[in-house]
Amino acid sequence: MPREIITLQCTETKLKLYTTTKNKKKTTERLELMKYNPKLRKHTLHREVK
């Protein structure tokens, strides 16, 4: 199965708020997305963690 479940961690609060899937064969670098952080009540950068 090429798609793997990954966790996204906020760069500001270090909270692990979101999970998503990505294709490991096509996307080898770490995923970075702007997602909503309810604690800060704004959109922040979230990075993929193991």
A tleap script that builds the chain and sets N, CA, C and O, in Angstrom:
source leaprc.protein.ff14SB
mol = sequence {
  NMET PRO ARG GLU ILE ILE THR LEU GLN CYS
  THR GLU THR LYS LEU LYS LEU TYR THR THR
  THR LYS ASN LYS LYS LYS THR THR GLU ARG
  LEU GLU LEU MET LYS TYR ASN PRO LYS LEU
  ARG LYS HIE THR LEU HIE ARG GLU VAL CLYS
}
set mol.1.N position { 0.846 -1.183 0.000 }
set mol.1.CA position { 0.000 0.000 0.000 }
set mol.1.C position { 0.895 1.252 0.000 }
set mol.1.O position { 1.627 1.479 0.963 }
set mol.2.N position { 0.846 2.057 -1.054 }
set mol.2.CA position { 1.746 3.214 -1.144 }
set mol.2.C position { 1.356 4.393 -0.256 }
set mol.2.O position { 2.212 5.200 0.105 }
set mol.3.N position { 0.073 4.503 0.101 }
set mol.3.CA position { -0.347 5.642 0.931 }
set mol.3.C position { -0.166 5.299 2.408 }
set mol.3.O position { -0.500 4.203 2.858 }
set mol.4.N position { 0.368 6.264 3.142 }
set mol.4.CA position { 0.643 6.051 4.556 }
set mol.4.C position { 0.019 7.172 5.374 }
set mol.4.O position { -0.018 8.322 4.936 }
set mol.5.N position { -0.468 6.837 6.556 }
set mol.5.CA position { -1.072 7.832 7.445 }
set mol.5.C position { 0.046 8.610 8.125 }
set mol.5.O position { 0.987 8.024 8.661 }
set mol.6.N position { -0.065 9.934 8.098 }
set mol.6.CA position { 0.932 10.794 8.738 }
set mol.6.C position { 0.239 11.741 9.707 }
set mol.6.O position { -0.961 11.986 9.586 }
set mol.7.N position { 0.987 12.272 10.665 }
set mol.7.CA position { 0.482 13.222 11.649 }
set mol.7.C position { 1.090 14.591 11.366 }
set mol.7.O position { 2.272 14.702 11.041 }
set mol.8.N position { 0.266 15.637 11.494 }
set mol.8.CA position { 0.742 16.998 11.298 }
set mol.8.C position { 0.818 17.701 12.645 }
set mol.8.O position { -0.143 17.699 13.413 }
set mol.9.N position { 1.967 18.301 12.923 }
set mol.9.CA position { 2.204 18.983 14.193 }
set mol.9.C position { 2.362 20.478 13.952 }
set mol.9.O position { 3.043 20.895 13.015 }
set mol.10.N position { 1.732 21.279 14.799 }
set mol.10.CA position { 1.826 22.731 14.696 }
set mol.10.C position { 3.244 23.179 15.049 }
set mol.10.O position { 3.837 22.685 16.008 }
set mol.11.N position { 3.779 24.114 14.274 }
set mol.11.CA position { 5.135 24.607 14.518 }
set mol.11.C position { 5.185 25.601 15.679 }
set mol.11.O position { 6.249 25.810 16.262 }
set mol.12.N position { 4.066 26.207 16.019 }
set mol.12.CA position { 4.047 27.208 17.095 }
set mol.12.C position { 3.728 26.616 18.459 }
set mol.12.O position { 4.404 26.928 19.440 }
set mol.13.N position { 2.700 25.760 18.538 }
set mol.13.CA position { 2.290 25.207 19.832 }
set mol.13.C position { 2.738 23.771 20.045 }
set mol.13.O position { 2.598 23.246 21.150 }
set mol.14.N position { 3.273 23.122 19.017 }
set mol.14.CA position { 3.738 21.727 19.059 }
set mol.14.C position { 2.615 20.724 19.337 }
set mol.14.O position { 2.875 19.601 19.769 }
set mol.15.N position { 1.383 21.127 19.091 }
set mol.15.CA position { 0.255 20.220 19.247 }
set mol.15.C position { 0.080 19.396 17.982 }
set mol.15.O position { 0.244 19.908 16.874 }
set mol.16.N position { -0.254 18.118 18.146 }
set mol.16.CA position { -0.516 17.236 17.010 }
set mol.16.C position { -2.026 17.205 16.794 }
set mol.16.O position { -2.742 16.454 17.455 }
set mol.17.N position { -2.495 18.019 15.872 }
set mol.17.CA position { -3.924 18.235 15.709 }
set mol.17.C position { -4.546 17.503 14.529 }
set mol.17.O position { -5.731 17.172 14.574 }
set mol.18.N position { -3.785 17.244 13.484 }
set mol.18.CA position { -4.349 16.696 12.256 }
set mol.18.C position { -3.631 15.435 11.807 }
set mol.18.O position { -2.436 15.265 12.048 }
set mol.19.N position { -4.382 14.549 11.148 }
set mol.19.CA position { -3.811 13.387 10.476 }
set mol.19.C position { -4.286 13.397 9.037 }
set mol.19.O position { -5.383 13.868 8.737 }
set mol.20.N position { -3.458 12.878 8.153 }
set mol.20.CA position { -3.796 12.810 6.742 }
set mol.20.C position { -3.005 11.659 6.131 }
set mol.20.O position { -2.241 10.989 6.825 }
set mol.21.N position { -3.188 11.430 4.835 }
set mol.21.CA position { -2.430 10.391 4.150 }
set mol.21.C position { -1.621 11.016 3.026 }
set mol.21.O position { -1.978 12.065 2.492 }
set mol.22.N position { -0.525 10.352 2.678 }
set mol.22.CA position { 0.257 10.808 1.532 }
set mol.22.C position { 0.897 9.611 0.860 }
set mol.22.O position { 1.112 8.568 1.477 }
set mol.23.N position { 1.197 9.782 -0.410 }
set mol.23.CA position { 1.846 8.737 -1.183 }
set mol.23.C position { 3.355 8.839 -0.963 }
set mol.23.O position { 3.983 9.808 -1.389 }
set mol.24.N position { 3.933 7.843 -0.301 }
set mol.24.CA position { 5.354 7.865 0.058 }
set mol.24.C position { 6.266 7.767 -1.168 }
set mol.24.O position { 7.388 8.274 -1.147 }
set mol.25.N position { 5.796 7.124 -2.224 }
set mol.25.CA position { 6.633 6.968 -3.419 }
set mol.25.C position { 6.717 8.260 -4.229 }
set mol.25.O position { 7.768 8.564 -4.792 }
set mol.26.N position { 5.638 9.013 -4.295 }
set mol.26.CA position { 5.621 10.240 -5.093 }
set mol.26.C position { 6.085 11.460 -4.307 }
set mol.26.O position { 6.683 12.375 -4.871 }
set mol.27.N position { 5.809 11.473 -3.006 }
set mol.27.CA position { 6.172 12.614 -2.160 }
set mol.27.C position { 7.137 12.133 -1.090 }
set mol.27.O position { 6.724 11.586 -0.068 }
set mol.28.N position { 8.417 12.340 -1.329 }
set mol.28.CA position { 9.412 11.838 -0.372 }
set mol.28.C position { 9.744 12.859 0.711 }
set mol.28.O position { 10.134 12.475 1.813 }
set mol.29.N position { 9.598 14.162 0.418 }
set mol.29.CA position { 9.902 15.189 1.424 }
set mol.29.C position { 8.753 15.316 2.421 }
set mol.29.O position { 7.651 14.818 2.189 }
set mol.30.N position { 9.029 15.983 3.522 }
set mol.30.CA position { 8.009 16.162 4.558 }
set mol.30.C position { 6.944 17.156 4.112 }
set mol.30.O position { 7.241 18.164 3.472 }
set mol.31.N position { 5.725 16.857 4.456 }
set mol.31.CA position { 4.589 17.679 4.077 }
set mol.31.C position { 4.462 18.886 5.012 }
set mol.31.O position { 4.639 18.763 6.224 }
set mol.32.N position { 4.154 20.056 4.434 }
set mol.32.CA position { 3.918 21.273 5.218 }
set mol.32.C position { 2.638 21.917 4.711 }
set mol.32.O position { 2.512 22.206 3.521 }
set mol.33.N position { 1.689 22.142 5.611 }
set mol.33.CA position { 0.404 22.727 5.249 }
set mol.33.C position { 0.000 23.808 6.242 }
set mol.33.O position { 0.342 23.746 7.423 }
set mol.34.N position { -0.724 24.787 5.750 }
set mol.34.CA position { -1.313 25.798 6.633 }
set mol.34.C position { -2.668 25.262 7.094 }
set mol.34.O position { -3.578 25.072 6.287 }
set mol.35.N position { -2.791 25.021 8.391 }
set mol.35.CA position { -4.024 24.485 8.963 }
set mol.35.C position { -4.453 25.357 10.146 }
set mol.35.O position { -3.660 26.105 10.718 }
set mol.36.N position { -5.740 25.233 10.492 }
set mol.36.CA position { -6.294 26.021 11.586 }
set mol.36.C position { -5.885 25.435 12.937 }
set mol.36.O position { -5.968 24.227 13.155 }
set mol.37.N position { -5.443 26.314 13.839 }
set mol.37.CA position { -5.112 25.918 15.202 }
set mol.37.C position { -6.168 26.520 16.126 }
set mol.37.O position { -6.201 27.739 16.299 }
set mol.38.N position { -7.033 25.695 16.726 }
set mol.38.CA position { -8.102 26.228 17.575 }
set mol.38.C position { -7.604 26.891 18.867 }
set mol.38.O position { -8.273 27.770 19.410 }
set mol.39.N position { -6.448 26.475 19.350 }
set mol.39.CA position { -5.909 27.084 20.568 }
set mol.39.C position { -5.506 28.542 20.309 }
set mol.39.O position { -5.780 29.419 21.129 }
set mol.40.N position { -4.859 28.795 19.175 }
set mol.40.CA position { -4.433 30.153 18.826 }
set mol.40.C position { -5.509 30.920 18.045 }
set mol.40.O position { -5.426 32.140 17.897 }
set mol.41.N position { -6.495 30.211 17.560 }
set mol.41.CA position { -7.600 30.762 16.769 }
set mol.41.C position { -7.099 31.456 15.497 }
set mol.41.O position { -7.558 32.541 15.140 }
set mol.42.N position { -6.148 30.803 14.827 }
set mol.42.CA position { -5.650 31.307 13.546 }
set mol.42.C position { -4.989 30.157 12.782 }
set mol.42.O position { -4.756 29.086 13.342 }
set mol.43.N position { -4.691 30.384 11.511 }
set mol.43.CA position { -4.011 29.395 10.694 }
set mol.43.C position { -2.500 29.456 10.952 }
set mol.43.O position { -1.898 30.530 10.968 }
set mol.44.N position { -1.914 28.284 11.152 }
set mol.44.CA position { -0.481 28.194 11.404 }
set mol.44.C position { 0.111 27.093 10.521 }
set mol.44.O position { -0.614 26.275 9.956 }
set mol.45.N position { 1.407 27.091 10.418 }
set mol.45.CA position { 2.108 26.070 9.628 }
set mol.45.C position { 2.171 24.774 10.415 }
set mol.45.O position { 2.566 24.757 11.581 }
set mol.46.N position { 1.772 23.678 9.757 }
set mol.46.CA position { 1.827 22.342 10.352 }
set mol.46.C position { 2.757 21.480 9.511 }
set mol.46.O position { 2.669 21.467 8.283 }
set mol.47.N position { 3.658 20.756 10.189 }
set mol.47.CA position { 4.628 19.905 9.504 }
set mol.47.C position { 4.393 18.441 9.842 }
set mol.47.O position { 3.869 18.097 10.901 }
set mol.48.N position { 4.791 17.613 8.927 }
set mol.48.CA position { 4.687 16.171 9.122 }
set mol.48.C position { 5.683 15.688 10.163 }
set mol.48.O position { 6.855 16.065 10.139 }
set mol.49.N position { 5.207 14.849 11.080 }
set mol.49.CA position { 6.070 14.219 12.080 }
set mol.49.C position { 5.840 12.716 12.018 }
set mol.49.O position { 4.849 12.251 11.456 }
set mol.50.N position { 6.773 11.960 12.605 }
set mol.50.CA position { 6.647 10.496 12.575 }
set mol.50.C position { 5.717 10.005 13.651 }
set mol.50.O position { 5.494 8.800 13.772 }
savepdb mol mol.pdb
quit
